[in-house]
Amino acid sequence: MGPRVTPSVLDMRRVVAVTLVLMLSLVGVPAVAATDPAPAPVAQAKAEPALKWKKCQGGHLERAECAFLTVPRDWARSDSGTYRIAVARVRAGVAPTRGVLIFNPGGPGAAGLDFLDFVQRRLPKEVRDSFDIVAFDPRGIGASQPKLTNCRTAEPKLPATGPVDWQAVTSAYVDVMSAALQECLAVNEADAQFVGSWQVIRDIDALRRALGEEKISFWGLSYGTTLGRAYAQQFPQRLRALILDGTITPTPSIGDYTREHIWDDATAIETMLGAFGAKTTRGYRTVMEYLDKRVLTTEDGDELTRWDVSGLLVDYAAYQERWAQSKARINEWYDAIRNARSITREEFRRLKADSIRPREEGGSNPAYHFINCSDMHDRPSVQIIAGAAEQAAKVGGTALGATPLAEGGQCAGLPPLGMSVPPLNGTLRLSTPPVIINAVGDNRTPWLGARETANGFTGSSMVTYAGTQHVTYGGPSPCVDAAVTPYLLHRTLPPRSVACPLVYP
């Protein structure tokens, strides 16, 4: 909402795609649920001046115009200073328009401006013709202020082969992660508590006012669904239409994120293998059983472990455009084992080139940690994290225990930061109910969380895709597009429950 787990990369799990890996923030004081905490006072913002648009710089923004929006550093204090938020838009193809469509790609930690061209290409032409498509870089990300210093990367030390003492591994990892994040907080202390979603949803509403719009349409992708849900809680009257795509539970917590991975990675991989057939499924089982006992080596002596293999497949399972690469890699590894040969340089080069989660230069993205650790104030214990990792290893194989480990430790050592985002505990009625989209095998945002979100909005429609694709609108399924596009254009709700079949890529 997010990027996922490989031992070499911190889990940016709530990301949208790799060809769609993205992120965003949330905020909100629900318009429902009397048990929610009272909101903090909100700074009285002066009327936003008209945005000063000019032609964007950069090849991926060649068709867009850019501006900066000034917002309070802390929406709870009028004397807190200001940040500048980078904004870009591509005007509608024809006039008159249906207003603006604002999107957030996910993460948290992805820059909206970087994905504007991608989203433009993903949307149907009739949508591009009908809306001004507006992107923004959330505070602390991309071209927006504040500028955060990257965090030092902390990695779990996992045994290459053999049994895993999850309690010991988790304890050591949490200690290392805690030290790294405390160090990161110290160098970003002036701004870390002001980048959470509670602040960002108010930035979105300030952007709405600056655009001169009474209402907006919002498309939240992955972590962006948290922003969309929280914006609906805080500003329900300001939404023309709301699409939540790859949907996060409306009551998120670090502990729940950790426990979700007991089953969701195994479900995604098994769904993908089911589409491949018996031969590749057998090859996968052989490879993982082999790697529990020994490593694969390259011609140059490098090692390929169960954690490398599993991390890659966990990522690939979430994006169906990567399925063909998954199948090819499984067959290569199986061939190497069956013929007792080394991994070739070319095979190893492809493995590295295929990685969809490259390491941030200088460390990991601090926005990912500071936003999640502002939004969710729980901190799971070593026992809870280790228990989830051990169960995941039993459900899907040893290597799948790595994901709960990284998920549970993402806020280790950090105090609660900023204002948390209130969950949606009751039900919320919008003038136009939202459309919720999720794949049944999505391991980024499990389907049950999406179902809970749909239950939280009176009259909502739930579109379910029988694959693994994380963020589905404009993706592999014409069925999904046929349900969502009329809603976006005309606010014509699809049936309460839409089931779309798997489309093999």
DRENTOR-39118 format. One record per residue (C-alpha): residue number from 1; x, y, z. Coordinates in steps of 0.05 Angstrom, whole numbers, plus 5000, padded with zeros to 4 digits. Example, Ala and Ser with C-alpha at 12.3 -4.5 7.8 and 13.67 -1.06 7.14 Angstrom:
// DRENTOR-39118
<num 1	c1 5246	c2 4910	c3 5156>
<num 2	c1 5273	c2 4979	c3 5143>
This chain:
// DRENTOR-39118
<num 1	c1 5000	c2 5000	c3 5000>
<num 2	c1 5046	c2 4983	c3 5009>
<num 3	c1 5110	c2 4936	c3 4963>
<num 4	c1 5136	c2 4843	c3 4992>
<num 5	c1 5182	c2 4799	c3 5029>
<num 6	c1 5248	c2 4772	c3 5005>
<num 7	c1 5303	c2 4763	c3 5056>
<num 8	c1 5342	c2 4818	c3 5021>
<num 9	c1 5287	c2 4869	c3 5019>
<num 10	c1 5241	c2 4898	c3 5072>
<num 11	c1 5169	c2 4880	c3 5058>
<num 12	c1 5134	c2 4937	c3 5023>
<num 13	c1 5074	c2 4895	c3 5023>
<num 14	c1 5017	c2 4942	c3 5010>
<num 15	c1 5042	c2 4963	c3 4944>
<num 16	c1 5004	c2 4961	c3 4881>
<num 17	c1 5039	c2 4931	c3 4826>
<num 18	c1 5106	c2 4921	c3 4801>
<num 19	c1 5089	c2 4939	c3 4737>
<num 20	c1 5044	c2 4966	c3 4787>
<num 21	c1 5079	c2 4972	c3 4854>
<num 22	c1 5054	c2 5033	c3 4889>
<num 23	c1 5030	c2 5067	c3 4951>
<num 24	c1 4991	c2 5117	c3 4990>
<num 25	c1 4964	c2 5143	c3 5055>
<num 26	c1 4900	c2 5148	c3 5095>
<num 27	c1 4866	c2 5190	c3 5145>
<num 28	c1 4800	c2 5196	c3 5178>
<num 29	c1 4753	c2 5209	c3 5234>
<num 30	c1 4694	c2 5164	c3 5217>
<num 31	c1 4626	c2 5193	c3 5206>
<num 32	c1 4600	c2 5132	c3 5243>
<num 33	c1 4617	c2 5088	c3 5302>
<num 34	c1 4607	c2 5127	c3 5366>
<num 35	c1 4661	c2 5086	c3 5400>
<num 36	c1 4716	c2 5116	c3 5357>
<num 37	c1 4762	c2 5165	c3 5392>
<num 38	c1 4746	c2 5239	c3 5388>
<num 39	c1 4782	c2 5275	c3 5332>
<num 40	c1 4839	c2 5322	c3 5345>
<num 41	c1 4825	c2 5395	c3 5327>
<num 42	c1 4838	c2 5410	c3 5254>
<num 43	c1 4876	c2 5472	c3 5232>
<num 44	c1 4831	c2 5523	c3 5198>
<num 45	c1 4862	c2 5526	c3 5129>
<num 46	c1 4855	c2 5590	c3 5089>
<num 47	c1 4821	c2 5585	c3 5022>
<num 48	c1 4872	c2 5552	c3 4976>
<num 49	c1 4896	c2 5596	c3 4920>
<num 50	c1 4887	c2 5570	c3 4849>
<num 51	c1 4941	c2 5520	c3 4832>
<num 52	c1 4994	c2 5550	c3 4787>
<num 53	c1 4998	c2 5499	c3 4732>
<num 54	c1 5058	c2 5493	c3 4685>
<num 55	c1 5084	c2 5440	c3 4638>
<num 56	c1 5114	c2 5382	c3 4676>
<num 57	c1 5187	c2 5364	c3 4668>
<num 58	c1 5205	c2 5291	c3 4655>
<num 59	c1 5189	c2 5243	c3 4599>
<num 60	c1 5135	c2 5203	c3 4636>
<num 61	c1 5097	c2 5268	c3 4649>
<num 62	c1 5103	c2 5298	c3 4579>
<num 63	c1 5027	c2 5303	c3 4571>
<num 64	c1 5015	c2 5330	c3 4642>
<num 65	c1 5016	c2 5397	c3 4677>
<num 66	c1 5045	c2 5404	c3 4746>
<num 67	c1 5035	c2 5449	c3 4807>
<num 68	c1 5048	c2 5451	c3 4882>
<num 69	c1 4995	c2 5453	c3 4937>
<num 70	c1 5013	c2 5484	c3 5004>
<num 71	c1 4984	c2 5449	c3 5064>
<num 72	c1 4995	c2 5454	c3 5140>
<num 73	c1 5052	c2 5413	c3 5167>
<num 74	c1 5004	c2 5388	c3 5220>
<num 75	c1 4930	c2 5394	c3 5207>
<num 76	c1 4918	c2 5393	c3 5282>
<num 77	c1 4958	c2 5458	c3 5292>
<num 78	c1 4952	c2 5522	c3 5252>
<num 79	c1 5021	c2 5547	c3 5273>
<num 80	c1 5059	c2 5484	c3 5253>
<num 81	c1 5088	c2 5510	c3 5187>
<num 82	c1 5074	c2 5483	c3 5118>
<num 83	c1 5093	c2 5430	c3 5067>
<num 84	c1 5090	c2 5433	c3 4991>
<num 85	c1 5054	c2 5375	c3 4957>
<num 86	c1 5070	c2 5359	c3 4885>
<num 87	c1 5009	c2 5352	c3 4840>
<num 88	c1 5001	c2 5333	c3 4766>
<num 89	c1 4941	c2 5325	c3 4721>
<num 90	c1 4924	c2 5304	c3 4650>
<num 91	c1 4863	c2 5340	c3 4625>
<num 92	c1 4802	c2 5302	c3 4599>
<num 93	c1 4803	c2 5283	c3 4526>
<num 94	c1 4736	c2 5316	c3 4511>
<num 95	c1 4691	c2 5367	c3 4544>
<num 96	c1 4650	c2 5373	c3 4585>
<num 97	c1 4683	c2 5328	c3 4636>
<num 98	c1 4655	c2 5289	c3 4694>
<num 99	c1 4703	c2 5325	c3 4741>
<num 100	c1 4768	c2 5298	c3 4769>
<num 101	c1 4790	c2 5228	c3 4783>
<num 102	c1 4844	c2 5227	c3 4837>
<num 103	c1 4882	c2 5162	c3 4848>
<num 104	c1 4934	c2 5136	c3 4896>
<num 105	c1 4978	c2 5077	c3 4873>
<num 106	c1 4992	c2 5045	c3 4940>
<num 107	c1 5051	c2 5029	c3 4985>
<num 108	c1 5055	c2 5067	c3 5028>
<num 109	c1 5115	c2 5101	c3 4996>
<num 110	c1 5098	c2 5105	c3 4922>
<num 111	c1 5098	c2 5171	c3 4886>
<num 112	c1 5034	c2 5185	c3 4848>
<num 113	c1 5067	c2 5227	c3 4795>
<num 114	c1 5112	c2 5169	c3 4776>
<num 115	c1 5050	c2 5127	c3 4761>
<num 116	c1 5008	c2 5179	c3 4725>
<num 117	c1 5027	c2 5154	c3 4656>
<num 118	c1 5018	c2 5081	c3 4677>
<num 119	c1 4948	c2 5095	c3 4705>
<num 120	c1 4930	c2 5135	c3 4643>
<num 121	c1 4948	c2 5075	c3 4599>
<num 122	c1 4911	c2 5027	c3 4645>
<num 123	c1 4845	c2 5065	c3 4644>
<num 124	c1 4794	c2 5055	c3 4588>
<num 125	c1 4793	c2 5111	c3 4535>
<num 126	c1 4723	c2 5132	c3 4554>
<num 127	c1 4747	c2 5145	c3 4625>
<num 128	c1 4808	c2 5184	c3 4602>
<num 129	c1 4762	c2 5225	c3 4557>
<num 130	c1 4714	c2 5240	c3 4614>
<num 131	c1 4758	c2 5259	c3 4673>
<num 132	c1 4817	c2 5302	c3 4690>
<num 133	c1 4864	c2 5249	c3 4719>
<num 134	c1 4899	c2 5279	c3 4779>
<num 135	c1 4960	c2 5249	c3 4815>
<num 136	c1 4997	c2 5274	c3 4876>
<num 137	c1 5059	c2 5253	c3 4915>
<num 138	c1 5038	c2 5243	c3 4988>
<num 139	c1 5077	c2 5282	c3 5039>
<num 140	c1 5147	c2 5253	c3 5050>
<num 141	c1 5146	c2 5219	c3 4982>
<num 142	c1 5174	c2 5237	c3 4913>
<num 143	c1 5174	c2 5312	c3 4898>
<num 144	c1 5132	c2 5330	c3 4959>
<num 145	c1 5158	c2 5356	c3 5025>
<num 146	c1 5185	c2 5336	c3 5074>
<num 147	c1 5248	c2 5303	c3 5047>
<num 148	c1 5261	c2 5242	c3 5089>
<num 149	c1 5329	c2 5207	c3 5097>
<num 150	c1 5329	c2 5134	c3 5078>
<num 151	c1 5329	c2 5081	c3 5133>
<num 152	c1 5386	c2 5032	c3 5141>
<num 153	c1 5364	c2 4964	c3 5116>
<num 154	c1 5355	c2 4910	c3 5169>
<num 155	c1 5350	c2 4838	c3 5145>
<num 156	c1 5330	c2 4774	c3 5180>
<num 157	c1 5387	c2 4724	c3 5187>
<num 158	c1 5354	c2 4660	c3 5162>
<num 159	c1 5389	c2 4593	c3 5157>
<num 160	c1 5400	c2 4572	c3 5084>
<num 161	c1 5378	c2 4501	c3 5097>
<num 162	c1 5350	c2 4457	c3 5152>
<num 163	c1 5300	c2 4471	c3 5208>
<num 164	c1 5286	c2 4542	c3 5231>
<num 165	c1 5281	c2 4564	c3 5304>
<num 166	c1 5229	c2 4617	c3 5291>
<num 167	c1 5231	c2 4644	c3 5362>
<num 168	c1 5306	c2 4656	c3 5359>
<num 169	c1 5305	c2 4683	c3 5288>
<num 170	c1 5247	c2 4730	c3 5304>
<num 171	c1 5280	c2 4755	c3 5368>
<num 172	c1 5345	c2 4771	c3 5332>
<num 173	c1 5309	c2 4804	c3 5274>
<num 174	c1 5266	c2 4848	c3 5318>
<num 175	c1 5328	c2 4871	c3 5356>
<num 176	c1 5364	c2 4890	c3 5292>
<num 177	c1 5302	c2 4922	c3 5262>
<num 178	c1 5289	c2 4961	c3 5325>
<num 179	c1 5358	c2 4990	c3 5326>
<num 180	c1 5354	c2 5008	c3 5251>
<num 181	c1 5286	c2 5042	c3 5257>
<num 182	c1 5305	c2 5080	c3 5320>
<num 183	c1 5365	c2 5106	c3 5283>
<num 184	c1 5321	c2 5125	c3 5224>
<num 185	c1 5272	c2 5160	c3 5269>
<num 186	c1 5328	c2 5201	c3 5301>
<num 187	c1 5350	c2 5230	c3 5234>
<num 188	c1 5278	c2 5243	c3 5211>
<num 189	c1 5250	c2 5263	c3 5279>
<num 190	c1 5226	c2 5332	c3 5257>
<num 191	c1 5179	c2 5304	c3 5205>
<num 192	c1 5165	c2 5230	c3 5219>
<num 193	c1 5101	c2 5242	c3 5259>
<num 194	c1 5069	c2 5286	c3 5205>
<num 195	c1 5069	c2 5239	c3 5145>
<num 196	c1 5014	c2 5191	c3 5166>
<num 197	c1 4948	c2 5180	c3 5131>
<num 198	c1 4909	c2 5222	c3 5182>
<num 199	c1 4946	c2 5282	c3 5151>
<num 200	c1 4943	c2 5257	c3 5079>
<num 201	c1 4868	c2 5251	c3 5073>
<num 202	c1 4863	c2 5324	c3 5094>
<num 203	c1 4914	c2 5341	c3 5041>
<num 204	c1 4868	c2 5306	c3 4991>
<num 205	c1 4810	c2 5349	c3 5012>
<num 206	c1 4853	c2 5412	c3 5007>
<num 207	c1 4871	c2 5389	c3 4936>
<num 208	c1 4797	c2 5381	c3 4921>
<num 209	c1 4784	c2 5453	c3 4942>
<num 210	c1 4843	c2 5480	c3 4904>
<num 211	c1 4818	c2 5445	c3 4841>
<num 212	c1 4751	c2 5480	c3 4851>
<num 213	c1 4712	c2 5415	c3 4856>
<num 214	c1 4652	c2 5404	c3 4900>
<num 215	c1 4663	c2 5328	c3 4895>
<num 216	c1 4717	c2 5282	c3 4870>
<num 217	c1 4719	c2 5211	c3 4844>
<num 218	c1 4774	c2 5171	c3 4878>
<num 219	c1 4808	c2 5107	c3 4857>
<num 220	c1 4849	c2 5076	c3 4913>
<num 221	c1 4897	c2 5021	c3 4893>
<num 222	c1 4925	c2 4974	c3 4948>
<num 223	c1 4946	c2 5019	c3 5006>
<num 224	c1 4908	c2 5074	c3 4969>
<num 225	c1 4844	c2 5038	c3 4990>
<num 226	c1 4860	c2 5056	c3 5062>
<num 227	c1 4863	c2 5129	c3 5041>
<num 228	c1 4799	c2 5123	c3 5002>
<num 229	c1 4763	c2 5088	c3 5059>
<num 230	c1 4788	c2 5139	c3 5110>
<num 231	c1 4771	c2 5198	c3 5064>
<num 232	c1 4700	c2 5171	c3 5058>
<num 233	c1 4695	c2 5168	c3 5134>
<num 234	c1 4719	c2 5239	c3 5143>
<num 235	c1 4690	c2 5273	c3 5081>
<num 236	c1 4631	c2 5229	c3 5058>
<num 237	c1 4595	c2 5287	c3 5025>
<num 238	c1 4656	c2 5302	c3 4981>
<num 239	c1 4656	c2 5237	c3 4941>
<num 240	c1 4623	c2 5230	c3 4874>
<num 241	c1 4647	c2 5158	c3 4865>
<num 242	c1 4695	c2 5112	c3 4903>
<num 243	c1 4732	c2 5052	c3 4876>
<num 244	c1 4773	c2 5010	c3 4926>
<num 245	c1 4816	c2 4962	c3 4886>
<num 246	c1 4861	c2 4911	c3 4920>
<num 247	c1 4827	c2 4928	c3 4985>
<num 248	c1 4857	c2 4931	c3 5055>
<num 249	c1 4815	c2 4911	c3 5115>
<num 250	c1 4777	c2 4971	c3 5146>
<num 251	c1 4805	c2 4954	c3 5215>
<num 252	c1 4879	c2 4947	c3 5200>
<num 253	c1 4933	c2 4930	c3 5250>
<num 254	c1 5005	c2 4907	c3 5247>
<num 255	c1 4984	c2 4843	c3 5283>
<num 256	c1 4931	c2 4828	c3 5232>
<num 257	c1 4978	c2 4842	c3 5174>
<num 258	c1 5025	c2 4791	c3 5206>
<num 259	c1 4972	c2 4737	c3 5215>
<num 260	c1 4944	c2 4746	c3 5145>
<num 261	c1 5008	c2 4717	c3 5117>
<num 262	c1 4997	c2 4650	c3 5151>
<num 263	c1 4952	c2 4632	c3 5092>
<num 264	c1 4952	c2 4685	c3 5038>
<num 265	c1 5020	c2 4672	c3 5005>
<num 266	c1 5007	c2 4597	c3 5002>
<num 267	c1 4938	c2 4612	c3 4972>
<num 268	c1 4967	c2 4657	c3 4918>
<num 269	c1 5022	c2 4607	c3 4899>
<num 270	c1 4973	c2 4548	c3 4897>
<num 271	c1 4925	c2 4589	c3 4854>
<num 272	c1 4981	c2 4605	c3 4806>
<num 273	c1 5006	c2 4533	c3 4804>
<num 274	c1 4935	c2 4508	c3 4791>
<num 275	c1 4935	c2 4549	c3 4727>
<num 276	c1 5003	c2 4520	c3 4707>
<num 277	c1 4982	c2 4447	c3 4712>
<num 278	c1 5009	c2 4384	c3 4743>
<num 279	c1 5079	c2 4384	c3 4713>
<num 280	c1 5100	c2 4453	c3 4738>
<num 281	c1 5065	c2 4441	c3 4805>
<num 282	c1 5107	c2 4377	c3 4814>
<num 283	c1 5169	c2 4416	c3 4794>
<num 284	c1 5154	c2 4469	c3 4846>
<num 285	c1 5146	c2 4418	c3 4902>
<num 286	c1 5211	c2 4384	c3 4882>
<num 287	c1 5249	c2 4449	c3 4882>
<num 288	c1 5224	c2 4471	c3 4950>
<num 289	c1 5237	c2 4403	c3 4982>
<num 290	c1 5307	c2 4403	c3 4953>
<num 291	c1 5322	c2 4474	c3 4978>
<num 292	c1 5302	c2 4455	c3 5049>
<num 293	c1 5362	c2 4408	c3 5049>
<num 294	c1 5414	c2 4442	c3 5004>
<num 295	c1 5425	c2 4504	c3 4961>
<num 296	c1 5430	c2 4512	c3 4887>
<num 297	c1 5496	c2 4540	c3 4864>
<num 298	c1 5515	c2 4581	c3 4804>
<num 299	c1 5574	c2 4571	c3 4757>
<num 300	c1 5610	c2 4627	c3 4795>
<num 301	c1 5597	c2 4597	c3 4864>
<num 302	c1 5538	c2 4642	c3 4884>
<num 303	c1 5482	c2 4608	c3 4923>
<num 304	c1 5408	c2 4607	c3 4909>
<num 305	c1 5369	c2 4591	c3 4973>
<num 306	c1 5297	c2 4574	c3 4989>
<num 307	c1 5288	c2 4646	c3 5013>
<num 308	c1 5309	c2 4674	c3 4944>
<num 309	c1 5263	c2 4627	c3 4907>
<num 310	c1 5203	c2 4635	c3 4952>
<num 311	c1 5210	c2 4711	c3 4956>
<num 312	c1 5210	c2 4717	c3 4880>
<num 313	c1 5149	c2 4671	c3 4872>
<num 314	c1 5110	c2 4706	c3 4927>
<num 315	c1 5120	c2 4772	c3 4890>
<num 316	c1 5105	c2 4742	c3 4821>
<num 317	c1 5041	c2 4707	c3 4844>
<num 318	c1 5009	c2 4775	c3 4858>
<num 319	c1 5016	c2 4801	c3 4787>
<num 320	c1 4991	c2 4756	c3 4732>
<num 321	c1 5035	c2 4789	c3 4679>
<num 322	c1 5092	c2 4755	c3 4717>
<num 323	c1 5062	c2 4685	c3 4716>
<num 324	c1 5098	c2 4664	c3 4653>
<num 325	c1 5165	c2 4684	c3 4685>
<num 326	c1 5146	c2 4644	c3 4747>
<num 327	c1 5133	c2 4582	c3 4706>
<num 328	c1 5199	c2 4590	c3 4667>
<num 329	c1 5240	c2 4599	c3 4731>
<num 330	c1 5208	c2 4539	c3 4765>
<num 331	c1 5223	c2 4496	c3 4704>
<num 332	c1 5296	c2 4521	c3 4703>
<num 333	c1 5307	c2 4505	c3 4776>
<num 334	c1 5274	c2 4437	c3 4769>
<num 335	c1 5318	c2 4421	c3 4709>
<num 336	c1 5381	c2 4440	c3 4748>
<num 337	c1 5361	c2 4394	c3 4805>
<num 338	c1 5340	c2 4336	c3 4761>
<num 339	c1 5405	c2 4339	c3 4721>
<num 340	c1 5450	c2 4355	c3 4781>
<num 341	c1 5477	c2 4417	c3 4747>
<num 342	c1 5494	c2 4488	c3 4769>
<num 343	c1 5451	c2 4548	c3 4753>
<num 344	c1 5479	c2 4582	c3 4691>
<num 345	c1 5502	c2 4654	c3 4691>
<num 346	c1 5445	c2 4671	c3 4644>
<num 347	c1 5393	c2 4638	c3 4690>
<num 348	c1 5422	c2 4675	c3 4750>
<num 349	c1 5423	c2 4741	c3 4712>
<num 350	c1 5350	c2 4732	c3 4694>
<num 351	c1 5333	c2 4718	c3 4766>
<num 352	c1 5365	c2 4783	c3 4789>
<num 353	c1 5335	c2 4822	c3 4731>
<num 354	c1 5267	c2 4795	c3 4746>
<num 355	c1 5267	c2 4823	c3 4817>
<num 356	c1 5208	c2 4870	c3 4825>
<num 357	c1 5231	c2 4898	c3 4891>
<num 358	c1 5299	c2 4929	c3 4881>
<num 359	c1 5334	c2 4956	c3 4943>
<num 360	c1 5326	c2 5031	c3 4954>
<num 361	c1 5391	c2 5067	c3 4943>
<num 362	c1 5421	c2 5078	c3 5012>
<num 363	c1 5370	c2 5036	c3 5049>
<num 364	c1 5295	c2 5026	c3 5054>
<num 365	c1 5240	c2 5077	c3 5043>
<num 366	c1 5226	c2 5113	c3 5109>
<num 367	c1 5156	c2 5134	c3 5087>
<num 368	c1 5134	c2 5061	c3 5087>
<num 369	c1 5152	c2 5054	c3 5161>
<num 370	c1 5131	c2 5122	c3 5185>
<num 371	c1 5063	c2 5121	c3 5151>
<num 372	c1 5046	c2 5050	c3 5173>
<num 373	c1 5072	c2 5063	c3 5243>
<num 374	c1 5030	c2 5126	c3 5248>
<num 375	c1 4967	c2 5093	c3 5221>
<num 376	c1 4973	c2 5031	c3 5265>
<num 377	c1 4996	c2 5038	c3 5337>
<num 378	c1 4999	c2 4965	c3 5357>
<num 379	c1 5066	c2 4930	c3 5361>
<num 380	c1 5063	c2 4854	c3 5359>
<num 381	c1 5107	c2 4817	c3 5408>
<num 382	c1 5163	c2 4770	c3 5388>
<num 383	c1 5118	c2 4712	c3 5408>
<num 384	c1 5061	c2 4734	c3 5362>
<num 385	c1 5107	c2 4745	c3 5303>
<num 386	c1 5145	c2 4680	c3 5313>
<num 387	c1 5080	c2 4642	c3 5321>
<num 388	c1 5053	c2 4669	c3 5255>
<num 389	c1 5118	c2 4654	c3 5219>
<num 390	c1 5119	c2 4583	c3 5245>
<num 391	c1 5047	c2 4571	c3 5224>
<num 392	c1 5059	c2 4600	c3 5155>
<num 393	c1 5118	c2 4553	c3 5147>
<num 394	c1 5074	c2 4494	c3 5165>
<num 395	c1 5019	c2 4516	c3 5117>
<num 396	c1 5059	c2 4531	c3 5055>
<num 397	c1 5130	c2 4508	c3 5067>
<num 398	c1 5189	c2 4533	c3 5108>
<num 399	c1 5206	c2 4592	c3 5064>
<num 400	c1 5137	c2 4624	c3 5070>
<num 401	c1 5151	c2 4639	c3 5143>
<num 402	c1 5194	c2 4698	c3 5121>
<num 403	c1 5135	c2 4743	c3 5103>
<num 404	c1 5101	c2 4746	c3 5172>
<num 405	c1 5170	c2 4759	c3 5201>
<num 406	c1 5182	c2 4822	c3 5160>
<num 407	c1 5109	c2 4843	c3 5166>
<num 408	c1 5107	c2 4838	c3 5241>
<num 409	c1 5173	c2 4873	c3 5251>
<num 410	c1 5160	c2 4933	c3 5207>
<num 411	c1 5150	c2 4980	c3 5266>
<num 412	c1 5197	c2 4947	c3 5316>
<num 413	c1 5227	c2 4998	c3 5363>
<num 414	c1 5184	c2 5056	c3 5340>
<num 415	c1 5135	c2 5090	c3 5386>
<num 416	c1 5064	c2 5106	c3 5360>
<num 417	c1 5075	c2 5163	c3 5311>
<num 418	c1 5026	c2 5219	c3 5297>
<num 419	c1 4951	c2 5208	c3 5294>
<num 420	c1 4926	c2 5138	c3 5280>
<num 421	c1 4871	c2 5127	c3 5230>
<num 422	c1 4805	c2 5106	c3 5262>
<num 423	c1 4779	c2 5039	c3 5236>
<num 424	c1 4711	c2 5032	c3 5204>
<num 425	c1 4676	c2 4993	c3 5258>
<num 426	c1 4605	c2 5008	c3 5239>
<num 427	c1 4571	c2 5021	c3 5172>
<num 428	c1 4577	c2 5083	c3 5129>
<num 429	c1 4526	c2 5107	c3 5078>
<num 430	c1 4551	c2 5148	c3 5018>
<num 431	c1 4506	c2 5183	c3 4968>
<num 432	c1 4535	c2 5136	c3 4916>
<num 433	c1 4559	c2 5071	c3 4948>
<num 434	c1 4629	c2 5048	c3 4931>
<num 435	c1 4653	c2 4990	c3 4888>
<num 436	c1 4702	c2 4942	c3 4922>
<num 437	c1 4748	c2 4899	c3 4879>
<num 438	c1 4792	c2 4841	c3 4900>
<num 439	c1 4821	c2 4776	c3 4873>
<num 440	c1 4807	c2 4714	c3 4914>
<num 441	c1 4881	c2 4694	c3 4913>
<num 442	c1 4910	c2 4764	c3 4925>
<num 443	c1 4967	c2 4757	c3 4975>
<num 444	c1 4978	c2 4833	c3 4980>
<num 445	c1 4908	c2 4847	c3 5005>
<num 446	c1 4871	c2 4783	c3 5023>
<num 447	c1 4799	c2 4777	c3 4998>
<num 448	c1 4768	c2 4772	c3 5068>
<num 449	c1 4792	c2 4843	c3 5084>
<num 450	c1 4759	c2 4868	c3 5021>
<num 451	c1 4695	c2 4832	c3 5040>
<num 452	c1 4697	c2 4866	c3 5109>
<num 453	c1 4705	c2 4933	c3 5075>
<num 454	c1 4646	c2 4920	c3 5029>
<num 455	c1 4604	c2 4902	c3 5091>
<num 456	c1 4624	c2 4969	c3 5121>
<num 457	c1 4590	c2 5010	c3 5066>
<num 458	c1 4515	c2 5008	c3 5059>
<num 459	c1 4494	c2 4986	c3 4989>
<num 460	c1 4565	c2 4974	c3 4964>
<num 461	c1 4582	c2 4927	c3 4906>
<num 462	c1 4635	c2 4873	c3 4911>
<num 463	c1 4671	c2 4851	c3 4848>
<num 464	c1 4711	c2 4786	c3 4858>
<num 465	c1 4763	c2 4762	c3 4808>
<num 466	c1 4781	c2 4688	c3 4810>
<num 467	c1 4856	c2 4699	c3 4803>
<num 468	c1 4913	c2 4729	c3 4843>
<num 469	c1 4919	c2 4797	c3 4809>
<num 470	c1 4933	c2 4852	c3 4860>
<num 471	c1 4894	c2 4913	c3 4835>
<num 472	c1 4849	c2 4888	c3 4780>
<num 473	c1 4813	c2 4946	c3 4745>
<num 474	c1 4845	c2 4957	c3 4677>
<num 475	c1 4882	c2 4891	c3 4685>
<num 476	c1 4871	c2 4821	c3 4659>
<num 477	c1 4795	c2 4815	c3 4667>
<num 478	c1 4745	c2 4846	c3 4617>
<num 479	c1 4691	c2 4823	c3 4666>
<num 480	c1 4719	c2 4869	c3 4721>
<num 481	c1 4725	c2 4927	c3 4673>
<num 482	c1 4654	c2 4917	c3 4649>
<num 483	c1 4629	c2 4922	c3 4720>
<num 484	c1 4671	c2 4982	c3 4741>
<num 485	c1 4673	c2 5029	c3 4681>
<num 486	c1 4598	c2 5044	c3 4678>
<num 487	c1 4600	c2 5059	c3 4753>
<num 488	c1 4657	c2 5108	c3 4744>
<num 489	c1 4625	c2 5142	c3 4684>
<num 490	c1 4552	c2 5142	c3 4703>
<num 491	c1 4551	c2 5119	c3 4776>
<num 492	c1 4513	c2 5057	c3 4754>
<num 493	c1 4525	c2 5006	c3 4809>
<num 494	c1 4540	c2 4935	c3 4787>
<num 495	c1 4502	c2 4879	c3 4824>
<num 496	c1 4518	c2 4872	c3 4897>
<num 497	c1 4562	c2 4813	c3 4882>
<num 498	c1 4599	c2 4803	c3 4816>
<num 499	c1 4641	c2 4740	c3 4804>
<num 500	c1 4692	c2 4744	c3 4747>
<num 501	c1 4729	c2 4682	c3 4721>
<num 502	c1 4804	c2 4673	c3 4718>
<num 503	c1 4836	c2 4699	c3 4654>
<num 504	c1 4901	c2 4663	c3 4642>
<num 505	c1 4953	c2 4715	c3 4620>
